[in-house]
Amino acid sequence: MERTQIYLTKVQKEKLKNLAKLNNMTMAECIREAINEYVEKDRMDKDIIIEKTFGLWKDRDDIGTDYIEKIRSSWNKRLEISE
């Protein structure tokens, strides 16, 4: 393990101390556990996004570049109107 330092507010430190005592853990163990849970949740969120968007374009006839060009042309039209 590597040693590191963090800055906590007094309130955060007190809550961490109480949580550690309640769970019969050290404050460092609580912090490591919280980081692990946060990282795992972030990874799961990304996996869910990938699963939900996978194959999104499969039934489309146009390719991505055609779609982007269509969007850009509508932007250009709006710019011309606003000038």
Stockholm file with secondary structure:
# STOCKHOLM 1.0

chainA/1-83         MERTQIYLTKVQKEKLKNLAKLNNMTMAECIREAINEYVEKDRMDKDIIIEKTFGLWKDRDDIGTDYIEKIRSSWNKRLEISE
#=GR chainA/1-83 SS CCCCCCCCCHHHHHHHHHHHHHTTCCHHHHHHHHHHHHHHHHHHHHHHHHHHHTTTTTTCSSCHHHHHHHHHHHHHHHHHHHC
#=GC SS_cons        CCCCCCCCCHHHHHHHHHHHHHTTCCHHHHHHHHHHHHHHHHHHHHHHHHHHHTTTTTTCSSCHHHHHHHHHHHHHHHHHHHC
//
